[in-house]
Amino acid sequence: MSAPHRIKDLADVLDLIRATQLAVELATQLDASVRAKYLELWHAAQAPERD
């Protein structure tokens, strides 16, 4: 979460949320240290993709 060279990992999670249509409620099952980032990415995944 704090390593700038791991930004691809965040993009991968965003893609995973979109591809599998993960539920926002999954955040309640995640460790508190990643919960806010999951919610941030989940909300970003709800926006239509641009070409």
N, C-alpha and C positions, 0 to 999 in steps of 0.2 A: 504494500500500500504506500510505502514511503520511498520506494526506489524509482526514480524517474526512468530508468532504463527498462522498467517493466510495464510501460504504458500499453504495449501490445496485449498484455494479459487483460487489461481493462477492456480493450476493444473486443477481445475474445469473449469476455463475459457478456458484454452488450449484445454481441451476435448470438450467443447462446440463449439469452433471455428472449430475443426476438424469435429465433428458430424454434424454440420449444414452448414458447408462450408461457414462461414461468409466471407463477402468480405472485402478486405483491405480498401476499401473506407469508410467503417463504421467508421473508425477512425475520419473522418472529422465531424461526428455527435456527437462525444463524448466530454465530458468536457476536457479541456486542461490538467487537473491534472492527467488524466488516459490515455490520448492519446498515449504517448510514450510507456507505458507498454503494451497497446493493440497491438501496432505495433510490439513490441518485441515478444509477445506471438503469434501473427499472423504469423510472419516469422518462429518461432519455430514450429508452427503447420504444416508448409509446408514440413518439413523434414519427410521422411518415418519413421514410428514407428518401433522400434526395439523390438524383442521378449525377 
